[in-house]
Amino acid sequence: MSIEVKNLTKVYGSQKAIDQVSFSIGSGEIVGFLGPNGAGKSTTMKILSGYISKTSGEAEVLGLDVSSNGIAIKKKIGYLPELNPLYGEMYVKEYLEFTANIHDIKNTKKAIDKVINSTGLTQESTKKISQLSKGYKQRVGLAQALINDPDVLILDEPTSGLDPNQMKEIRQLILSLGKNKTILLSSHIMQEVEAMCNRVIIINQGKIIADDTIQSIKKNRNEDQVYTLVTFKDKINEEQLMTIKGVQSVELSGNNTYSVCTKKSADAAEILFNFAIASKTIILEQKSKEKSLESIFEFLTKNA
């Protein structure tokens, strides 16, 4: 396993930031690490990258214990913290050269040129970091995480501050890196996680509450809500539909098309059929709406 965590615990004073956390990640996996603010994501990532110590439990990266092999692990991983620490007075290439020297990279020019090209920094490479936009500063942070060609990448909010086009480029980069590297990444953007990851680990209040493939989580999640996408022939009175027992929300999602959330115990088909008759209209199309990762995340973290 590239990452192995068993009963990992971190205590700050009287507060447990993470509590008996256990998971493993194999070589070549891209795993999303999800959770609300303060759930313990960044704490876990900092322990794995050797930036802070654990209170108890076990954590190994590439077979090396993080407590006793911190320097050796740092040589083999790339880490992008959530708060991207950069030296604003340095030029981009100067900063990357500084980072390369820390890793004792022999051919620094080749390594710098490679990460500048892969992260799309070519046009900005001669500027001072302080002159860059937030999106390009994020790219510099990603470039320093890649400078040593690591076997394991730990990325805390890698697409933070990027516009949609930049997100797409970084997503494609991460997917290409995932072909021969192990990647653990956190993000609050669920669509990005779905696009990049096959598996997710969800942490809440310091404890793991889900660890599975995205498809399995969607298929097996026993929520108390059902979503139906329904198209009526005519415009309907949404407020009237909301008054029906069992209906929890109604959201317009297209031309006379609505996303209707009902309790699992209610019969959505019967409710919508009777409503259509009462409204003197007909249903043109009706189908179950697949639960999104975002809705599952919200359900799990609010009902844990």
N, C-alpha and C positions, 0 to 999 in steps of 0.2 A: 504494500500500500504506500502511496505517496504521502498521505496524511492519515495519522491514526490518533484519535483522541478518546480517552477513557476516563470517565468520572472527573472531568476537568472542572475545577472550582476556583473562583477568584473572589476574595473578600476585601472590601474597602471599609475598614472600621466595623460597623455592625451591619453593613449592607453586602449581600451577596450579588455581585454583578453577574456571575454565571454560577450555576448550581448543578453539579454532577452531569456535565455535558459529555455526551459520547457520540462519535460518528467516525466513519472512515471514508476516504476518497481514493479511488484507484488511479493508476496512471492513465492519462489521456482523457479524464473526465472534466467537463465544465459544469460546476455545481453552483447554483444560486444559493446564497446565504441570506435569508430574509427575516425581517422582524421589525417591530415598531421602534421608534427612537428610544434608546435606553434599554433595549431588550438584551444586550450583551454581544451583539455582532462584532463591533469594533474591538471590544475587550478580548474576545476569542482570537481575532485576527492578529492583534498585537502580541498575544502570547505565542502564537504559532510562528510569527516572524521574529521573535526574540526581543521585542521592544519592551515588554514588561514581563515580570515573573508570575508564575501561577502560585496559588495558595496550596492546592493539593491536586491529586489526580495525575494522569499521564498524558503527554503530548509528544508525538514523534513526527518529524518531517523527513522523508526519504530515509527512514530507518534510524534517524539520529534523535536522541532525546533533546528537547529544546532547552532544558535546564543546564545540561552539561556540555552542549555542543553549539552554543549560540553563534560563534564566529563561523564555524564550518557550515552551519545552516544558512547563514546570511550570504555565503558565497554561492549557494545553489538555488536561492529563491529570489524573486523580484516582488517588491512590496510597494503598493501605492496607498498611502493612508487617506482617510476621508478628508482631513485638512491637509492639503497638499503643501508640504513645507519646501519653499523654494527661496533661493537667494536673489532678490529682485535686482541687485546692483550688478549681477553677473550677466554676461551674454549667454545665449542658449548653448552655443558650442563650448564655451568656457565652462559652463556648469556641467555639461555632459562629460567633458574631459576630466573635470574634478571628480565626478562620480566614477568614471572609468578607472582613474588612478587609485581610488579607494578600493576597488575590486582587483587592483593589480593586473589589469588587462594589458597584454603586451602590445597588440596592434590597436591602439586607441582610435586612430583615424578611421580604420575600417569599421570598428564597432559603432562609432559615432555616426558615420555616414549611413550605416544600415538602419539604425533606430530613427534617425531623422527622416529617412525615406519612408519607412514603414508607418510612422505616426503622422505623416503629412506636415512636417515642420520645415520643409525645404525653403519656402519663401520667407519664413520668420526666423531662420537660423542665425542671421547676423544681427538680430535685435537684442536689446537688453530684456531680461525676463519681465521687468517692471512695465515695459512698453506693450506687453502682450495682452490680449483679451483673456477673460477667464477660461474660455474654451481652449485657447492655445496654451495657457499655463497648465491646464489639465493634460494636454498632450505632452508637455515637457515632463510632467510627473510620470506619465506612462512610459516615456522614452527612458527615463532613468531606471525604471523598474525592469526594463528589457535590456539594458546596456551590457549585462553580464551573461546574456543568453541563458536565463535560468530554466531549471527543470520544473519548478513550481512557481506559479504566479498567484499572489494574494492581492486582490484588487478591491478596495473599499470605495464604493460609488465611482467607478471609472468613467461614467458618462456625465457626471455632475457638471452643469454649466455649459454643456454642448448644445448647439442648435440641432434640429432634426437631421440635416445633412451630415454634420459632424458625428452625430450618434450612429448613423448608418455606417460611416467609414470605420469608426472605432469598433462597432459590432462585427463588421467583416474581418477586421484585424484580429479581434479576440477569437473568432471562430477559426481563422486560419492558424493561430497560435495553438489552439486546442487540439490540433491534429497530432502534435507531438509533445505537448506540455500539459501538466495538471493545473487547472485554474479554479480557484475559489473566489467568487465575487459576490459582493453585496450591492443591492440597488433598491431604490424605492419605486423605480419605474418597472411595473410588472410586465408591460409589453416587451421591454428589452430583455427581461429575464426569460420570458417565453421564447423569444427569438434566438437566444444564445445558449440556454441551458436545457438539458434533458431531465435533470434531477434538481430538486430544491430541498433545502433544509430550512425549516421555519423555527425560529427561537422566540420565546415570549417570556418576559420576566425571568430571564436567566436560565430557562429550561427548554429543551428541544420538545416541540409539540407535533412536529411532522417531519418525515424524512423519506421521500419516495420520488419516483418519476412524476413529472407534471401530469402525464396522462392518467397514471394510477390514482393520483390525488383527486383529479377531476372526476374520475369514474367512481371511486369508492367513498367520496366525502358524503357522509350522511347528514346533510343540512336539513333544516326544517322549512326550507323554502324551495319553490319550483318557479322557474322562469319560462314564460311562453311568449313567443313572437307571433303576433296575430295581425292580419291585415283585413280591415273592414271595407266594404264597398263605399261607405259614406263616412264622413267625419262623425266622431262620437262625442258624447259628453263624458270627459275623463273623470270629473268629480262624481258623477252618478255611478260610474263603474267602481270608483274607490269606496263607495258606501256599502257595497255588497260584502257580506260576511266571508272572510277567507282571503279577500284581496288586500295586499299589503302596499303595493305601489303600482303606478301606471306611468310609463314614460314614453313620450312620442319619439320614435326612432326613424320615421320616414313618412311618406305620403299615406296618411290613414293607417300607418303601421305602428303598432305599440308593443312595448316590452312590458308584459304584465307579470308581476310577482305575486304568487299566492302561497298560502301555507301548504305544506306537504300533505296535510290531512284533508285539504279541500280538493274537490274535483274540478280542476281548471277547465277542462273541456266542457263540462256541464255548465259551469258559471258563464263562460263566454258564449256558449250556444244560447242560453236563456237570455243573456243580456242583448245579444244581437236581435232576437225576436222582439224583445221589449222595446228596442230602439228602432225597430222597423228597418233593419238593414240586414245584410248577409255577410258571412265570413268568406273572404276570397282565399285566404291561406292561413294555416295555423301549424306551428311546429315548436317543438321544445327547443329552448335556447340553451346551448352549452354553457355551463358555469365557467366564468373566467377565473384566472388565477387570482385576480384582484378581489373578486367576490369571496373566493375561498379563503384568501389571506385575511380579509376583514372578518369573516365568520369565525375563523380559528382563533385569531388574536383577541377578539371581543368576548368569546365564549370559553376561553381556555380555563 
